[in-house]
Amino acid sequence: GVVGKLERGFAYYELDFTDVATESYVRVSTGPVDDDDAPGLYLRQGNRPSLTQYQEMLDSGSATNQIQIEYVAGQNWYAMVVATEDDSEADDDDAFVIWAGANCLDNC
């Protein structure tokens, strides 16, 4: 996982599929560093997501947000992490962790 900090309420990542088998499922997750709710997670293929342009989004209000996507070789996926709704200041102190990996059992 990568520990990140929100800048003006947002952080962006390009997902790296180097260690993922071609045509497999990948789980992308976010969680807080402290006791807060997990920050919102937005995913988009081919370009950075925004609040209005994304393919997958989850802001569950729980300790972890997890989205499963199907990865096919040659695809680029991007993630945006967003401050939780109850954080009215959305300042740089909103530390979180984001991680991604193969979503499988046994033959990973």
Summary of the structure (lengths in Angstrom):
residues: 108
radius of gyration: 13.7
end to end distance: 17.9
largest distance: 44.1
contacts: 310
relative contact order: 0.38
helix: 0%
strand: 45%
